[in-house]
Amino acid sequence: MSPYHFARVFRELTGTPPHRYLLNRRLTIAAERLRDGESVTETCFAVGFQSLSHFIHSFRRTFGTSPSRFLSAAANTTSS
């Protein structure tokens, strides 16, 4: 199966292209790790991002807040 055909079939089955699916999956796992108290830098590299700035930009675009603010908010809700 060619990469183009795979991408087309994947999008038909899931409703999203493979790259976007992988990015969203990584960001969802990152949010879970941040809720568990892991640092932003550790989370970034643990979920497969190669660049901290790209991770922060993608996280902010998806969740509407920076990873550090998300981490702070998660820490405040667990300590209350």
Buried (B, 14 or more C-beta within 10 A) or exposed (E): EEEEEEBEEBBEEEEEEBEEBEBEEBBEBBBEBBBEEBEBEEBBEBBEBEEBEEBBEBBBEBBEEBBEEBBEEBEEEEEE
